[in-house]
Amino acid sequence: MNKATPSQPVMYGIKNCDTMKKAMTWLTENGIAYEFVDYKKAGVAAANLPDWAARAGWEVLLNKRGLMWKKLSDAERADVDEAKALALMAQYPALIKRPVLDVGDALLVGFAPEIYAEKLKCA
């Protein structure tokens, strides 16, 4: 499991996602080096989910606005608790809100330039 150091954040996501591209562009434009891990290809999502849920909350991680959520059956979407959410995200990594940026002392889920700037100490 990759763990970020203060000098090298680790970004998890899916490379062709528009939000991912915006976040990567922002990091590059602000001179912040990072490691990118495509959790769909690398298969690291399931191993990281318990840690991410503990640090950010499973409700934050679960993307209920994306196409993958809409594709789930009614039964899969019903009565979601933490255990069910983690199982669904492990089975369908596209359900994980992107990007997930591990900056060591914080886990940033989704992309908001102002939060990135605050947490990464940028202007």
N, C-alpha and C positions, 0 to 999 in steps of 0.2 A: 504494500500500500504506500503510495506516494504521500509524503507529508511536506507541506510547504515550509520553507524557511523564510524569515523576514525579508531576505534579499531576493528570493525567487518564488513568487506566487505560482501555484499550480491551478490552471484553468481546465475544468472538465466540461465536456459538452459534445456536441455533434458539429463537425466542421462546416457543413453547408447551411446551418441555421442562420437566418438574418440577424437575430439578436447576438449570436456568437460573433458574427463578423463585426458588428458595431462595437462590441466589447473589446475584441482584439485590436481593432483600429484605434480605439481610445487608448488602450495600453501602449501601443506602439507610438502614437502621437505624443504621449506623455513620458516617453523614454523609460517605460517599465518593462524589464525583461521578465518573461514568464515561460513556464513549461505548459504545453498544451497536451491534454490527454483526451482522445476521442473515446468516451466511455462505451460507445456502442461497438467499436472495433476492438478496443483493448479488453472489454469484458470486465471492467473494474467496478462498475456501478454497484453490483450486489455486495461486494466486499466493503465498499465505502458507505453504503446506505445507513447502517446503524450509527456510525460516527456522525455522519451528516445530519441525521434526524436528531441526535442528541445535541448537536451544536446549533442547528438552525430551526428544528421543528419539522415534523413530517408534513404538516399542513402547508408550510412554506415550500417544501420540495415538490409536492405533488401538483403538477400542472393540469388543472381542470379546464383550462381554456384552450388547450391544443387539440389538434385533429385526432391524436391517439386516444384521448379521453372520450371523444365523441364516438370513436369506433368500438369502444368496449360495450359489452352487453349490459342490459339493465341490471342483471344480477351482479356483474363485476363492479358496477358503479354504486350499488346499494350498500348501505351500512358500512361505509369505509371507516375503519379505525386505524391505529398506527400499524398493527401487524399486517392487516390487509393491504394498506397503502404501500408498505415496504415490499411485500410480496409482489404486488402489481408493478411497482417501479423496477424491481429486479427482473421480472419477466419481460416488461416493456420499458426499456430505458428511455424511450421517447416521452414517457410520462414525467420525467424529472425536469423541473423547470431549469432553463438554461440562461446563462452559464452558471456553473458552480465554481466560484473562485476561492481557493483556500489560501489565505494570506498568513497562515500560522496561528495568530491569536484570534482570528475571526474567519467566518465562512460567509461569503457574500453570494446570495442566490438571486439570479436575475441580474439585469444590467440597469443601473441608474448612475449616470455620470457623477452626480453630486455625492453619492455614497462612495463610489470608487475614489473620488478625489479626497474625501474625508478620511477614509480608512487607509489609503495609500499615501497620504500626506502630500498631495499635489496641490498646485495653485488652482 
